[in-house]
Amino acid sequence: MRRIVVLSTGGTIATRQDAHGTRLAAESADALLERLPWPPGVAIEARDVFCLGSYLLTPADMRGVALAVREALADETVAGVVVTHGTDSLEETAYLVDLFHGDPRPVVFTGAMRPADAPDGDGPRNLADAIAVADAVAARDLGVLVCFDGQVYPARGTRKAHTTAPAAFAAPDGGPLGRVGDGEVRISAVPVRPKPLDLGAFRPDGIRADIVACYPGCDVRALRAVADAGARGVVLEATGAGNANPEVAAEVARLTASGVVVALSTRVQAGPVAALYGNGGGADLVRAGAVPTGTLRPSQARVLLIALLGAYGDPERVRAEFNDSLERNTHG
């Protein structure tokens, strides 16, 4: 009989309110499965990885999830894996796992916006939908997926788009890959994915990468501060299509020359980063050494930096691999 492994990591789907009304992650994977709205139709194995709010996770924790996924898929009788996860950093963990995932079997992240003890909780249905996707033949070879509120998204490009709504996730540039409802999975698009990285070679310990905002009138103190603190990678959250000012461009050139990898993203919700403007704009930043992130936004651009720095280390190779990953990882 086909088996789906459910890996629980905590998050709102596993939280209950204490006597003071504060939500704390406490539910086990077995407890989550007890509340499924209908029988899943496949054998389910529940495993607890850890039980934390996802705002507490580190890159090392995310690597731990990737290792748990790899361990589950080492068993050939497993048809797919579901990861229950907090929504705050689900976009980071799902994308990091996707960067190292080369198995055709689906890995599906899901969670909830309402706690486990809410009378109208969305966790059970989201989990049941994720199990259906993980078991679906149509979901094979799609990489790591995010299943939320009936939508199926690719890990790359998907991000939390609302702080409290049940339809919390969106992929503004590519849209969903499909839908799921009442156990029926419909896939209508396929992402093109780069060659997976080697999880065995990935060592995130000691790899610092920071996100620095660029805004009207900003100076370079924050950039210098993160570099002085030991950052080996920096993501610029720039304005527009990826613009800052001449002072920032000059600092990017200095940091690049010193071996820091600088990635150029934007604070805008959708659309690609583009080297269009001079006078400290995107054209100057790219000439100074910043690597454009395409449609990848700061949260996931930072994950890609950490993954590449932790796997390769050498700044020049990281820049080359960064570009290769972005060029090949688009919707097909």
KARA-V243350 format. One record per helix or strand of 3 or more residues. SS is the DSSP state (H for helix, E for strand). FROM is the first residue (numbers start at 0). TO is the last residue. If there is no record, write none. Layout:
ss->(SS & SS)
from->(FROM & FROM)
to->(TO & TO)
This chain:
ss->(E & H & E & E & H & E & H & H & E & H & E & H & H & E & E & E & E & H & E & H & E & H & E & H & H & H)
from->(2 & 11 & 14 & 22 & 28 & 42 & 53 & 58 & 77 & 89 & 105 & 122 & 136 & 143 & 150 & 177 & 183 & 198 & 208 & 220 & 232 & 245 & 260 & 281 & 297 & 314)
to->(9 & 13 & 16 & 24 & 33 & 51 & 55 & 72 & 83 & 99 & 109 & 133 & 138 & 147 & 153 & 180 & 186 & 200 & 212 & 227 & 238 & 256 & 265 & 286 & 310 & 327)
